[in-house]
Amino acid sequence: MINILLVTHGEFGKELLKSSEIIIGNLEDAETISFNLGESYDQLSKEVEETIDRLTKNDELIVFTDMYGGSPFNAVCKSMKNRDFYHITGINFPLFIDIAVNRSSYSMSEIAEKIIKNGKKSIVFVNEKFTTD
């Protein structure tokens, strides 16, 4: 199984996981780490490293972060040294559900391709869909 770890600002990851379970049911092998106001970056980094070590012990892992360049992103990047996992940043709800449902059907490289391809499709300028010329 491919484990999932969400590392995000505030409770975004926890809420993303809870919201996805409304649609797809209980999601096993998925965890979250929240970085909240007032918490230290060093503590976040330590928690990320410990969690990644545990989740990659016997399984593959995809780590999702909410935004490029933020503290969760930086902590995960720091943990990428000497560890083998995929790190995807810019996670959104449709993309997360897609990967959570299909992670047992695809290899890690196929998932990475799917994320990039479908991530672009999940952002839509709705006004264009209803504009008639």
DAJOLIN-V452673 format. One record per backbone hydrogen bond with DSSP energy under -1.0 kcal/mol. NH is the residue of the N-H (numbers start at 1). CO is the residue of the C=O. If there is no record, write none. Layout:
((NH,CO) (NH,CO))
This chain:
((3,60) (4,29) (5,62) (6,31) (7,64) (8,33) (10,35) (12,9) (15,11) (16,12) (17,13) (18,14) (19,15) (20,16) (21,17) (24,20) (25,21) (31,4) (33,6) (35,8) (39,36) (44,40) (45,41) (46,42) (47,43) (48,44) (49,45) (50,46) (51,47) (52,48) (53,49) (54,50) (55,51) (56,52) (62,3) (63,86) (64,5) (65,88) (70,67) (74,70) (75,71) (76,72) (77,73) (78,74) (79,75) (80,77) (83,80) (86,61) (88,63) (90,65) (91,65) (96,92) (97,93) (98,94) (99,95) (100,96) (101,97) (102,98) (103,99) (105,102) (111,107) (112,108) (113,109) (114,110) (115,111) (116,112) (117,113) (118,114) (119,115) (120,116) (122,118) (126,124) (128,125))
